[in-house]
């Protein structure tokens, strides 16, 4: 695997950060679904902050970096859509641009780098 990738995957701290990020994301989206505006908006900061931190931490691993970058774009898009709904605005068109950007990041990764990343035969 690439330098740093093995350590990243084996790091309990990194996995704990990823798992806590999922928890933050679920809290944010639950607040959205329950129309708890304050909670949803407040949860954008820790959710996005953790996602950006995970991008930074994964910068030595192309697969992790590209996927985490797509997640950041997804969370921003998701947050824009949520704020729009909370304010009776249809901001989905802005969100779609960011969703498409996230998908584009992953398409670029899978087209140009996926096959070049060495695989560990014994995960």
TORPA-4810 file (N, C-alpha, C, O; in nm, 3 decimals):
<nodes>
NODE_1_0.085_-0.119_0.000_0.000_0.000_0.000_0.089_0.125_0.000_0.209_0.117_0.027_X
NODE_2_0.030_0.237_-0.030_0.105_0.362_-0.031_0.157_0.394_0.107_0.104_0.347_0.208_X
NODE_3_0.263_0.475_0.111_0.315_0.519_0.240_0.206_0.582_0.324_0.131_0.667_0.275_X
NODE_4_0.195_0.541_0.447_0.097_0.599_0.537_-0.039_0.532_0.533_-0.116_0.543_0.629_X
NODE_5_-0.070_0.464_0.423_-0.202_0.403_0.412_-0.222_0.292_0.513_-0.326_0.284_0.578_X
NODE_6_-0.122_0.206_0.526_-0.134_0.093_0.619_-0.154_0.144_0.761_-0.241_0.095_0.833_X
NODE_7_-0.074_0.243_0.801_-0.089_0.298_0.935_-0.226_0.362_0.954_-0.285_0.353_1.061_X
NODE_8_-0.275_0.427_0.850_-0.405_0.492_0.857_-0.515_0.390_0.882_-0.600_0.409_0.968_X
NODE_9_-0.512_0.281_0.806_-0.614_0.178_0.821_-0.605_0.108_0.956_-0.707_0.066_1.010_X
NODE_10_-0.485_0.095_1.010_-0.467_0.021_1.134_-0.481_0.109_1.257_-0.481_0.058_1.370_X
NODE_11_-0.493_0.238_1.238_-0.499_0.329_1.351_-0.636_0.327_1.417_-0.735_0.366_1.356_X
NODE_12_-0.643_0.281_1.543_-0.772_0.284_1.614_-0.824_0.427_1.630_-0.945_0.450_1.628_X
NODE_13_-0.733_0.522_1.646_-0.775_0.662_1.663_-0.842_0.712_1.536_-0.944_0.782_1.542_X
NODE_14_-0.786_0.678_1.419_-0.845_0.720_1.293_-0.983_0.659_1.276_-1.077_0.729_1.236_X
NODE_15_-0.997_0.532_1.305_-1.127_0.466_1.294_-1.228_0.528_1.391_-1.345_0.545_1.357_X
NODE_16_-1.182_0.562_1.512_-1.271_0.627_1.609_-1.318_0.763_1.554_-1.434_0.799_1.570_X
NODE_17_-1.227_0.837_1.491_-1.264_0.966_1.433_-1.366_0.947_1.320_-1.464_1.021_1.311_X
NODE_18_-1.342_0.848_1.234_-1.438_0.821_1.126_-1.576_0.784_1.183_-1.679_0.832_1.135_X
NODE_19_-1.576_0.699_1.284_-1.703_0.657_1.344_-1.774_0.772_1.413_-1.896_0.783_1.404_X
NODE_20_-1.698_0.857_1.482_-1.762_0.972_1.548_-1.814_1.070_1.443_-1.913_1.139_1.466_X
NODE_21_-1.746_1.078_1.328_-1.793_1.164_1.221_-1.928_1.116_1.170_-2.017_1.197_1.142_X
NODE_22_-1.944_0.985_1.156_-2.073_0.929_1.114_-2.181_0.965_1.215_-2.293_1.000_1.176_X
NODE_23_-2.149_0.955_1.344_-2.245_0.992_1.448_-2.287_1.139_1.434_-2.406_1.169_1.440_X
NODE_24_-2.191_1.228_1.415_-2.223_1.371_1.397_-2.315_1.392_1.276_-2.412_1.467_1.282_X
NODE_25_-2.281_1.325_1.168_-2.359_1.337_1.044_-2.502_1.289_1.066_-2.598_1.353_1.021_X
NODE_26_-2.517_1.177_1.134_-2.651_1.124_1.161_-2.731_1.217_1.253_-2.851_1.233_1.235_X
NODE_27_-2.665_1.277_1.351_-2.735_1.372_1.439_-2.784_1.491_1.356_-2.898_1.535_1.371_X
NODE_28_-2.695_1.544_1.269_-2.733_1.658_1.185_-2.854_1.624_1.098_-2.950_1.700_1.092_X
NODE_29_-2.848_1.509_1.032_-2.958_1.472_0.943_-3.085_1.435_1.019_-3.195_1.454_0.968_X
NODE_30_-3.072_1.383_1.139_-3.190_1.354_1.221_-3.257_1.485_1.262_-3.380_1.495_1.260_X
NODE_31_-3.177_1.585_1.299_-3.234_1.717_1.331_-3.308_1.773_1.210_-3.415_1.832_1.225_X
NODE_32_-3.252_1.753_1.092_-3.316_1.799_0.969_-3.449_1.728_0.951_-3.552_1.792_0.926_X
NODE_33_-3.448_1.596_0.963_-3.570_1.518_0.942_-3.678_1.554_1.044_-3.797_1.551_1.012_X
NODE_34_-3.637_1.588_1.166_-3.732_1.625_1.271_-3.766_1.774_1.269_-3.842_1.822_1.353_X
NODE_35_-3.708_1.846_1.172_-3.727_1.990_1.157_-3.684_2.068_1.280_-3.744_2.170_1.315_X
NODE_36_-3.579_2.018_1.346_-3.517_2.089_1.458_-3.408_2.177_1.399_-3.291_2.138_1.390_X
NODE_37_-3.449_2.297_1.359_-3.364_2.387_1.282_-3.234_2.422_1.355_-3.126_2.412_1.297_X
NODE_38_-3.245_2.462_1.480_-3.126_2.503_1.554_-3.025_2.389_1.562_-2.907_2.408_1.535_X
NODE_39_-3.073_2.272_1.598_-2.984_2.156_1.608_-2.919_2.122_1.476_-2.799_2.095_1.470_X
NODE_40_-2.997_2.123_1.369_-2.943_2.091_1.237_-2.836_2.188_1.194_-2.730_2.148_1.145_X
NODE_41_-2.862_2.317_1.212_-2.765_2.419_1.170_-2.640_2.414_1.259_-2.528_2.425_1.209_X
NODE_42_-2.660_2.398_1.388_-2.545_2.391_1.479_-2.457_2.270_1.445_-2.334_2.278_1.454_X
NODE_43_-2.517_2.158_1.407_-2.442_2.036_1.379_-2.362_2.041_1.249_-2.278_1.954_1.224_X
NODE_44_-2.386_2.143_1.166_-2.306_2.157_1.044_-2.159_2.176_1.080_-2.072_2.112_1.019_X
NODE_45_-2.130_2.260_1.176_-1.991_2.293_1.208_-1.909_2.172_1.255_-1.803_2.147_1.198_X
NODE_46_-1.955_2.097_1.356_-1.872_1.982_1.394_-1.867_1.873_1.287_-1.764_1.807_1.270_X
NODE_47_-1.976_1.855_1.214_-1.978_1.751_1.111_-1.883_1.787_0.998_-1.803_1.704_0.955_X
NODE_48_-1.892_1.909_0.949_-1.804_1.954_0.842_-1.660_1.966_0.890_-1.566_1.931_0.818_X
NODE_49_-1.643_2.015_1.012_-1.508_2.026_1.068_-1.438_1.892_1.077_-1.321_1.880_1.041_X
NODE_50_-1.510_1.791_1.123_-1.452_1.657_1.133_-1.422_1.602_0.994_-1.319_1.537_0.973_X
NODE_51_-1.511_1.627_0.898_-1.489_1.580_0.761_-1.363_1.644_0.701_-1.284_1.575_0.635_X
NODE_52_-1.345_1.772_0.723_-1.226_1.842_0.672_-1.101_1.788_0.741_-0.998_1.770_0.676_X
NODE_53_-1.109_1.763_0.870_-0.996_1.706_0.943_-0.960_1.568_0.886_-0.842_1.535_0.873_X
NODE_54_-1.061_1.487_0.854_-1.034_1.355_0.797_-0.969_1.366_0.659_-0.885_1.282_0.623_X
NODE_55_-1.005_1.467_0.581_-0.937_1.491_0.453_-0.790_1.520_0.480_-0.702_1.464_0.415_X
NODE_56_-0.764_1.607_0.575_-0.625_1.643_0.609_-0.548_1.519_0.655_-0.435_1.496_0.610_X
NODE_57_-0.607_1.441_0.743_-0.540_1.321_0.795_-0.513_1.218_0.686_-0.416_1.144_0.694_X
NODE_58_-0.598_1.214_0.584_-0.586_1.111_0.481_-0.507_1.157_0.360_-0.503_1.087_0.258_X
NODE_59_-0.445_1.272_0.368_-0.379_1.328_0.250_-0.267_1.240_0.195_-0.229_1.256_0.079_X
NODE_60_-0.213_1.148_0.274_-0.108_1.059_0.226_-0.160_0.935_0.157_-0.081_0.854_0.107_X
NODE_61_-0.290_0.917_0.153_-0.351_0.798_0.092_-0.452_0.842_-0.013_-0.558_0.895_0.020_X
NODE_62_-0.419_0.820_-0.140_-0.510_0.865_-0.247_-0.653_0.813_-0.230_-0.747_0.892_-0.240_X
NODE_63_-0.673_0.683_-0.203_-0.812_0.636_-0.191_-0.888_0.707_-0.079_-1.001_0.751_-0.100_X
NODE_64_-0.827_0.718_0.037_-0.893_0.784_0.150_-0.914_0.932_0.121_-1.020_0.987_0.151_X
NODE_65_-0.813_0.998_0.065_-0.820_1.141_0.038_-0.934_1.174_-0.058_-1.014_1.264_-0.032_X
NODE_66_-0.942_1.101_-0.169_-1.047_1.129_-0.267_-1.185_1.103_-0.209_-1.277_1.182_-0.229_X
NODE_67_-1.201_0.993_-0.138_-1.332_0.962_-0.080_-1.371_1.063_0.027_-1.486_1.105_0.034_X
NODE_68_-1.276_1.101_0.111_-1.306_1.200_0.214_-1.335_1.338_0.155_-1.417_1.412_0.209_X
NODE_69_-1.269_1.373_0.045_-1.298_1.499_-0.023_-1.441_1.497_-0.078_-1.512_1.597_-0.067_X
NODE_70_-1.482_1.385_-0.137_-1.620_1.372_-0.186_-1.719_1.386_-0.071_-1.825_1.445_-0.088_X
NODE_71_-1.685_1.331_0.044_-1.773_1.341_0.162_-1.787_1.486_0.206_-1.897_1.530_0.241_X
NODE_72_-1.677_1.562_0.206_-1.685_1.705_0.242_-1.781_1.777_0.149_-1.867_1.854_0.194_X
NODE_73_-1.767_1.753_0.019_-1.856_1.818_-0.077_-2.001_1.775_-0.055_-2.093_1.856_-0.066_X
NODE_74_-2.021_1.648_-0.023_-2.156_1.596_0.004_-2.217_1.666_0.125_-2.333_1.706_0.122_X
NODE_75_-2.139_1.680_0.232_-2.191_1.743_0.354_-2.223_1.890_0.331_-2.324_1.939_0.382_X
NODE_76_-2.140_1.959_0.255_-2.169_2.099_0.223_-2.299_2.107_0.143_-2.386_2.189_0.172_X
NODE_77_-2.312_2.021_0.042_-2.434_2.020_-0.039_-2.556_1.987_0.046_-2.660_2.053_0.036_X
NODE_78_-2.543_1.887_0.128_-2.649_1.844_0.217_-2.690_1.957_0.311_-2.808_1.977_0.338_X
NODE_79_-2.593_2.031_0.361_-2.618_2.141_0.454_-2.688_2.258_0.385_-2.778_2.320_0.442_X
NODE_80_-2.646_2.287_0.262_-2.711_2.394_0.185_-2.857_2.360_0.161_-2.946_2.444_0.178_X
NODE_81_-2.882_2.238_0.122_-3.019_2.191_0.098_-3.101_2.201_0.226_-3.215_2.247_0.223_X
NODE_82_-3.043_2.158_0.339_-3.113_2.163_0.467_-3.147_2.307_0.506_-3.260_2.335_0.544_X
NODE_83_-3.050_2.397_0.497_-3.073_2.536_0.534_-3.181_2.597_0.444_-3.267_2.672_0.490_X
NODE_84_-3.175_2.564_0.316_-3.278_2.612_0.223_-3.417_2.566_0.265_-3.511_2.645_0.268_X
NODE_85_-3.430_2.439_0.298_-3.560_2.387_0.342_-3.605_2.454_0.471_-3.723_2.486_0.487_X
NODE_86_-3.513_2.475_0.563_-3.549_2.541_0.689_-3.599_2.683_0.667_-3.676_2.734_0.748_X
NODE_87_-3.557_2.746_0.559_-3.595_2.884_0.530_-3.695_2.894_0.415_-3.710_2.999_0.354_X
NODE_88_-3.763_2.783_0.386_-3.862_2.778_0.279_-3.808_2.827_0.145_-3.876_2.896_0.070_X
NODE_89_-3.683_2.791_0.119_-3.617_2.823_-0.008_-3.580_2.692_-0.077_-3.548_2.593_-0.011_X
NODE_90_-3.586_2.691_-0.207_-3.544_2.572_-0.281_-3.401_2.594_-0.330_-3.379_2.652_-0.436_X
NODE_91_-3.305_2.547_-0.251_-3.163_2.563_-0.284_-3.104_2.434_-0.337_-2.982_2.419_-0.343_X
NODE_92_-3.191_2.341_-0.375_-3.141_2.212_-0.425_-3.050_2.228_-0.546_-2.956_2.151_-0.562_X
NODE_93_-3.077_2.325_-0.631_-2.993_2.343_-0.750_-2.849_2.374_-0.712_-2.756_2.332_-0.782_X
NODE_94_-2.827_2.445_-0.602_-2.691_2.472_-0.554_-2.630_2.344_-0.496_-2.512_2.314_-0.517_X
NODE_95_-2.713_2.271_-0.425_-2.667_2.145_-0.367_-2.627_2.046_-0.476_-2.528_1.975_-0.462_X
NODE_96_-2.704_2.042_-0.584_-2.676_1.948_-0.692_-2.538_1.974_-0.753_-2.468_1.880_-0.790_X
NODE_97_-2.499_2.100_-0.763_-2.367_2.133_-0.817_-2.258_2.071_-0.728_-2.161_2.015_-0.779_X
NODE_98_-2.275_2.080_-0.597_-2.176_2.023_-0.506_-2.183_1.871_-0.502_-2.080_1.805_-0.491_X
NODE_99_-2.303_1.814_-0.512_-2.315_1.668_-0.522_-2.240_1.621_-0.647_-2.165_1.523_-0.642_X
NODE_100_-2.260_1.692_-0.758_-2.193_1.656_-0.883_-2.041_1.671_-0.871_-1.966_1.591_-0.926_X
NODE_101_-1.997_1.773_-0.798_-1.852_1.790_-0.776_-1.796_1.671_-0.698_-1.688_1.621_-0.730_X
NODE_102_-1.869_1.627_-0.597_-1.825_1.511_-0.519_-1.819_1.385_-0.604_-1.724_1.308_-0.596_X
NODE_103_-1.921_1.366_-0.686_-1.921_1.251_-0.776_-1.806_1.261_-0.876_-1.744_1.160_-0.910_X
NODE_104_-1.777_1.381_-0.923_-1.667_1.402_-1.018_-1.532_1.367_-0.955_-1.447_1.308_-1.021_X
NODE_105_-1.514_1.404_-0.829_-1.391_1.369_-0.759_-1.373_1.217_-0.759_-1.263_1.167_-0.785_X
NODE_106_-1.481_1.144_-0.729_-1.472_0.998_-0.726_-1.453_0.939_-0.866_-1.379_0.842_-0.883_X
NODE_107_-1.519_0.996_-0.966_-1.501_0.948_-1.103_-1.356_0.966_-1.145_-1.297_0.876_-1.205_X
NODE_108_-1.298_1.081_-1.115_-1.157_1.105_-1.148_-1.067_1.003_-1.078_-0.975_0.948_-1.139_X
NODE_109_-1.094_0.978_-0.952_-1.013_0.881_-0.879_-1.023_0.743_-0.945_-0.921_0.679_-0.972_X
NODE_110_-1.146_0.698_-0.972_-1.162_0.563_-1.027_-1.112_0.552_-1.171_-1.069_0.444_-1.212_X
NODE_111_-1.116_0.659_-1.247_-1.065_0.655_-1.384_-0.913_0.659_-1.390_-0.852_0.589_-1.472_X
NODE_112_-0.850_0.740_-1.304_-0.707_0.766_-1.320_-0.617_0.704_-1.213_-0.499_0.681_-1.239_X
NODE_113_-0.669_0.678_-1.094_-0.579_0.631_-0.989_-0.615_0.496_-0.930_-0.527_0.428_-0.876_X
NODE_114_-0.738_0.454_-0.938_-0.783_0.332_-0.870_-0.697_0.211_-0.904_-0.654_0.139_-0.813_X
NODE_115_-0.673_0.186_-1.030_-0.598_0.068_-1.071_-0.449_0.079_-1.038_-0.378_-0.021_-1.037_X
NODE_116_-0.402_0.199_-1.012_-0.260_0.221_-0.985_-0.226_0.205_-0.836_-0.108_0.193_-0.801_X
NODE_117_-0.326_0.205_-0.750_-0.302_0.194_-0.606_-0.271_0.047_-0.574_-0.353_-0.041_-0.601_X
NODE_118_-0.153_0.021_-0.516_-0.120_-0.117_-0.481_-0.217_-0.173_-0.378_-0.261_-0.101_-0.288_X
NODE_119_-0.251_-0.299_-0.392_-0.343_-0.365_-0.300_-0.266_-0.453_-0.203_-0.164_-0.513_-0.239_X
NODE_120_-0.314_-0.462_-0.082_-0.258_-0.552_0.017_-0.329_-0.686_0.002_-0.450_-0.692_0.026_X
NODE_121_-0.260_-0.794_-0.038_-0.328_-0.921_-0.060_-0.384_-0.983_0.068_-0.470_-1.070_0.062_X
NODE_122_-0.335_-0.940_0.183_-0.382_-0.992_0.312_-0.438_-0.879_0.396_-0.368_-0.828_0.483_X
NODE_123_-0.564_-0.837_0.372_-0.619_-0.721_0.445_-0.632_-0.744_0.593_-0.676_-0.656_0.666_X
</nodes>
